[in-house]
Amino acid sequence: MARQRFTGREIVSVLTDFGYTPVDRTGSHLKLRYVHPKTGEIRNVTVPIGHEISGDTLRHIADQCGADDFHAWCEWIDEHR
């Protein structure tokens, strides 16, 4: 079973490796954007940096990424961190 606790830096590292780009930082929150190369669909994700993320916040980040399956998304992050 994949972890369900990650640091913000771990999540940002994986997302940037897969095409998300940082667009803004407000305090301890980093905003990233992904534009799908074929459809032009835009996804905006906000990740808190500096502490471990779990629970509802982690689920919200997965939703912003378009994850249909939270556990599969956690496995994906865990495999690529």
Secondary structure, 3 states (H helix, E strand, C coil): CCCCCEEHHHHHHHHHHCCCEEEEEECCEEEEEEECCCCCCEEEEEEECCCEECHHHHHHHHHHCCCCCHHHHHHHHHHHC
